[in-house]
């Protein structure tokens, strides 16, 4: 089983509007989605017909919305109910994308302990996806705590400090984007060779594979012995929110379906690209339409 952990889920309120500050603005259209990186991974896994179970914390009416959305999508969950309200994030789509992310609810220590107990019950053949931010009320070491007790395969997609805290636990793959990788190694990465060397610094610290998303330039997958690069088709970028999560889901789906590493990577990049070209997370049909146009080579 694949388990996705979202410590700071959200209701993503997507607003399409050309905003002028200091005056009345009217939205052209709006959408509400169950959000958070781990939940996004589960949603795209569902599109690939790969089952998963979502874990994390929900509370209040936004939490009810998330749980109902997961039930409607037939995605299993074992979410922990908390007293505080789940956050609501605003994703503003105008001439450019603007995000306003709320800080998140108060998570009590006993709620954290419940989550850790859930994770201790996993089997060695399971996979745990640890993705996204943590509420300000949680200890910064919570990712490390989870990684240290996790009995199964670990996949991580998180910002610098959280990501670095789990490398010693040997995640099977991590997924920084190019900007995040530059922040981790504290230098500009001007070429594919630069990216390869930076990723292998993280491999030396414990990661088995590093998947680096490059936006419109595709992505790279670096292991100790191989480097793949994926080129993506041109298209109109509508929504970058969830594209990275879709990439993680595609990689996991390929591995679960027994595809080779190269073909799993191709499916990952097709999934992320398809999401970037649509208003919500990509559907199976959208991913399959893009898949033939993704080119993966060894570099």
SVG drawing of the C-alpha trace seen along z (x, -y; Angstrom):
<svg xmlns="http://www.w3.org/2000/svg" viewBox="-19 -51 48 57">
<polyline fill="none" stroke="black" stroke-width="0.4" points="0.0,0.0 1.1,-3.6 0.4,-6.0 0.6,-9.7 1.1,-12.0 0.0,-15.6 0.7,-17.3 -0.7,-20.6 -3.6,-19.9 -5.8,-22.7 -8.8,-23.6 -7.4,-25.3 -9.7,-28.1 -8.7,-28.8 -9.8,-32.2 -9.5,-33.3 -9.4,-37.1 -7.3,-40.0 -6.8,-41.8 -6.3,-45.5 -5.3,-46.2 -7.4,-48.7 -10.6,-48.3 -13.4,-45.9 -12.5,-42.8 -14.8,-40.2 -13.8,-36.6 -14.4,-35.1 -14.7,-31.6 -13.7,-29.8 -13.0,-26.2 -12.5,-24.5 -10.2,-21.5 -8.9,-19.2 -5.3,-20.3 -1.9,-19.6 0.9,-17.8 0.3,-14.4 -3.4,-14.6 -2.6,-15.7 -0.3,-12.7 -3.2,-10.4 -5.6,-12.1 -3.2,-11.6 -2.5,-8.0 -6.2,-7.4 -6.2,-8.7 -3.6,-6.0 -5.9,-3.5 -3.2,-2.9 -4.8,-2.8 -3.4,-4.8 -4.4,-5.9 -4.1,-9.5 -2.9,-10.4 -2.6,-13.7 -4.7,-16.1 -8.1,-17.7 -10.4,-19.9 -13.5,-22.2 -15.6,-22.7 -12.5,-22.8 -11.6,-19.4 -15.1,-18.1 -14.8,-19.4 -11.5,-17.5 -12.9,-14.3 -16.0,-14.5 -13.9,-15.2 -11.8,-12.1 -14.8,-9.9 -16.4,-11.1 -13.2,-10.3 -13.1,-6.8 -9.7,-7.6 -9.1,-5.8 -8.1,-8.0 -7.1,-7.5 -7.0,-11.2 -6.8,-12.3 -9.5,-14.8 -8.1,-17.8 -9.8,-20.7 -8.5,-23.5 -9.6,-24.3 -7.8,-23.1 -6.3,-26.0 -7.8,-27.6 -5.3,-28.6 -6.0,-31.1 -4.6,-30.4 -5.1,-33.5 -4.9,-33.1 -4.6,-36.4 -1.9,-37.6 0.4,-35.6 0.0,-33.1 -0.2,-34.3 -0.6,-32.1 -1.6,-33.0 -1.0,-30.0 -2.3,-30.1 0.0,-29.0 -2.1,-26.0 -3.8,-24.8 -2.6,-24.0 -1.5,-20.3 -1.3,-18.9 1.4,-16.5 -1.2,-13.7 -2.3,-14.1 1.3,-13.8 1.7,-10.6 -1.4,-9.1 0.2,-9.7 3.5,-8.1 1.6,-5.1 -0.1,-4.7 3.2,-4.8 4.8,-2.2 2.2,0.3 3.2,0.1 4.8,3.2 8.2,3.2 6.7,3.5 4.6,0.4 5.6,-3.1 5.2,-6.3 5.1,-9.6 6.1,-12.5 5.2,-15.8 4.7,-19.4 5.0,-21.9 4.3,-21.5 2.0,-23.7 3.9,-26.2 2.7,-24.4 4.6,-21.2 8.3,-20.6 10.6,-21.1 12.0,-17.7 8.7,-15.9 9.9,-14.8 13.0,-13.3 10.9,-11.6 8.7,-10.0 11.6,-8.9 13.4,-7.3 10.4,-5.1 9.2,-4.4 9.5,-0.7 8.9,-0.9 10.1,-2.7 10.2,-6.4 9.6,-9.1 10.0,-12.8 9.0,-16.0 9.6,-19.0 11.5,-22.2 15.2,-22.4 15.4,-21.8 12.7,-19.2 14.2,-17.3 17.7,-17.4 16.5,-16.0 15.5,-12.7 18.4,-11.9 20.1,-9.7 17.1,-7.4 17.7,-6.6 14.6,-7.7 14.1,-5.8 13.6,-9.1 13.3,-12.7 11.9,-15.4 13.3,-18.9 12.8,-21.4 15.8,-23.2 15.4,-26.2 15.0,-24.1 18.1,-22.1 20.1,-25.4 19.0,-26.4 20.1,-23.1 23.6,-23.2 23.8,-27.0 24.9,-27.7 23.5,-28.4 23.1,-25.3 23.7,-26.5 23.9,-23.1 22.7,-19.5 26.2,-18.6 25.8,-21.0 22.4,-19.5 23.9,-16.0 26.7,-16.8 24.4,-18.6 22.0,-15.7 24.8,-13.2 25.8,-15.3 22.4,-14.3 22.8,-10.7 26.0,-10.6 24.0,-11.7 21.5,-8.9 19.0,-9.5 18.8,-6.6 17.4,-8.6 16.9,-12.4 14.2,-13.6 14.7,-17.2 11.8,-19.1 12.9,-21.8 9.6,-23.4 9.3,-23.8 12.7,-22.2 11.5,-18.8 13.1,-16.9 16.2,-14.9 16.4,-11.6 19.8,-11.0 20.9,-7.8 24.4,-6.8 25.1,-5.2 22.6,-6.6 21.2,-10.0 18.0,-10.3 16.6,-13.5 13.1,-14.0 12.0,-16.6 8.4,-17.7 6.1,-18.9 5.3,-22.6 1.9,-23.7 0.1,-26.5 0.8,-26.4 -2.5,-26.9 -1.7,-25.8 1.6,-24.9 0.0,-24.1 0.1,-20.3 2.4,-19.7 5.3,-18.5 2.9,-16.3 1.6,-14.8 5.2,-14.0 5.7,-12.1 2.4,-10.2 3.4,-9.2 6.7,-7.9 5.1,-5.9 2.4,-4.6 5.0,-3.4 6.9,-1.6 3.7,0.0 2.8,1.2 6.2,2.8 7.5,0.4 11.3,-0.1 12.9,-3.1 13.1,-5.0 9.4,-4.3 8.3,-5.2 10.2,-8.5 8.5,-9.1 5.1,-8.5 6.1,-10.9 7.0,-13.7 3.9,-13.2 1.7,-13.4 3.3,-16.6 3.1,-18.2 -0.5,-17.2 -1.4,-18.9 0.4,-22.1 -1.7,-22.2 -5.1,-22.0 -7.0,-23.9 -7.0,-21.0 -4.9,-17.9 -4.5,-15.8 -6.9,-13.0 -5.7,-9.6 -6.7,-10.5 -4.8,-13.8 -1.7,-12.0 -1.9,-9.4 -2.4,-12.0 0.9,-13.6 2.9,-10.4 4.0,-9.7 5.4,-13.2 7.7,-12.9 11.2,-11.9 13.6,-10.3 17.3,-9.8 20.4,-8.8 22.7,-11.8"/>
</svg>
